[in-house]
């Protein structure tokens, strides 16, 4: 009979050593919460770094575009003066350069307009989204 109390005390010790299901679930939820929190902090840090670099890149592209615009203006003046060397009045030279730019702009607009006609909605992606929605709704 002396064995029976030992088994009872061993069972009590085991029960005290092993956590309950509720404690395990609580610990798992805490771990998941901590993991999600750290993942969000990492994503936020990466996005902050990317946004800063993206903003800097956009600013540099803007400055480059502005300088290119200034270059086009200077080139236009140079072309007008080059035409003036033929003996044509300077006003007509600038009008010729303006006409060339206007003709080029019109040509680009016509080409752009014809390309717009080829724009279509993404039919396969829409169909896939509808199929996914139907599959999810039918399971639920």
RONU-138279 format. One record per residue (C-alpha): x, y, z; residue in three letters. Coordinates in steps of 0.05 Angstrom, whole numbers. Each point is the difference from the previous one (the first is absolute). Example, Ala and Ser with C-alpha at 12.3 -4.5 7.8 and 13.67 -1.06 7.14 Angstrom:
<nodes>
     xx     yy     zz  aa
    246    -90    156 ALA
     27     69    -13 SER
</nodes>
This chain:
<nodes>
     xx     yy     zz  aa
      0      0      0 UNK
     58     45      6 UNK
      5      1    -76 UNK
    -68     32     -9 UNK
     18     66     33 UNK
     63      4    -42 UNK
    -38     -8    -65 UNK
    -49     53     22 UNK
     56     48     16 UNK
     35    -16    -67 UNK
    -65     15    -37 UNK
     -8     65     38 UNK
     72     20    -17 UNK
    -11    -17    -73 UNK
    -65     40     -1 UNK
     36     60     31 UNK
     59     -6    -49 UNK
    -42     -3    -64 UNK
    -39     62    -19 UNK
    -74     -4    -13 UNK
    -32      6    -68 UNK
    -23     70     16 UNK
     70     20     20 UNK
     27    -29    -65 UNK
    -52     36    -42 UNK
     15     65     37 UNK
     75     -8    -11 UNK
    -11    -16    -73 UNK
    -44     61    -10 UNK
     51     43     35 UNK
     55    -27    -45 UNK
    -42     11    -62 UNK
    -17     70     22 UNK
     74     15     12 UNK
     19    -30    -67 UNK
    -53     41    -37 UNK
     21     63     37 UNK
     73    -11    -20 UNK
    -18    -15    -72 UNK
    -40     64     -3 UNK
     58     40     29 UNK
     47    -31    -51 UNK
    -48     16    -58 UNK
     -8     71     26 UNK
     76      9      3 UNK
      9    -28    -70 UNK
    -55     43    -28 UNK
     28     63     34 UNK
     68    -15    -32 UNK
    -32    -13    -68 UNK
    -44     62      3 UNK
     60     44     18 UNK
     40    -28    -58 UNK
    -59      4    -46 UNK
    -12     73     18 UNK
     72     17    -11 UNK
      0    -36    -67 UNK
    -64     36    -21 UNK
     32     67     18 UNK
     62    -17    -40 UNK
    -42    -21    -60 UNK
    -39     65      6 UNK
     64     41      1 UNK
     26    -39    -60 UNK
    -65     13    -38 UNK
      3     74     16 UNK
     72      5    -25 UNK
    -19    -39    -62 UNK
    -57     49    -12 UNK
     49     58      7 UNK
     46    -36    -50 UNK
    -57     -7    -50 UNK
    -15     74      6 UNK
     73     18    -12 UNK
      3    -49    -59 UNK
    -62     33    -29 UNK
     31     68      4 UNK
     64    -27    -31 UNK
    -39    -32    -58 UNK
    -38     65    -11 UNK
     66     39     -4 UNK
     29    -54    -46 UNK
    -59     10    -47 UNK
     12     76      6 UNK
     69    -11    -30 UNK
    -34    -15    -66 UNK
    -23     72     -3 UNK
    -72    -11     23 UNK
    -28     50     50 UNK
      8    -23     72 UNK
    -75      2     15 UNK
    -13    -49    -57 UNK
     55    -45     26 UNK
    -32     -5     68 UNK
    -68    -12    -33 UNK
     30    -58    -40 UNK
     28    -31     64 UNK
    -68      9     34 UNK
    -34    -33    -60 UNK
     48    -59      2 UNK
    -16    -11     74 UNK
    -75      7    -13 UNK
      3    -51    -57 UNK
     40    -48     44 UNK
    -50      8     57 UNK
    -58    -13    -47 UNK
     33    -62    -28 UNK
     13    -27     70 UNK
    -73     15     20 UNK
    -27    -38    -61 UNK
     45    -60     15 UNK
    -22      2     73 UNK
    -73      4    -19 UNK
      6    -61    -45 UNK
     35    -38     56 UNK
    -56     18     49 UNK
    -49    -40    -43 UNK
     39    -64     17 UNK
    -11      9     75 UNK
    -46    -55     26 UNK
    -21    -22     69 UNK
     39    -60     28 UNK
    -52    -53    -18 UNK
     38    -60     25 UNK
     16     32     67 UNK
    -73     20      9 UNK
    -22    -71    -16 UNK
     50    -29     49 UNK
    -23     47     55 UNK
    -73    -20    -13 UNK
     19    -74      3 UNK
     39     11     65 UNK
    -59     37     30 UNK
    -48    -55    -21 UNK
     45    -54     29 UNK
      7     38     67 UNK
    -74     13      5 UNK
    -19    -72    -15 UNK
     47    -25     55 UNK
    -27     48     51 UNK
</nodes>
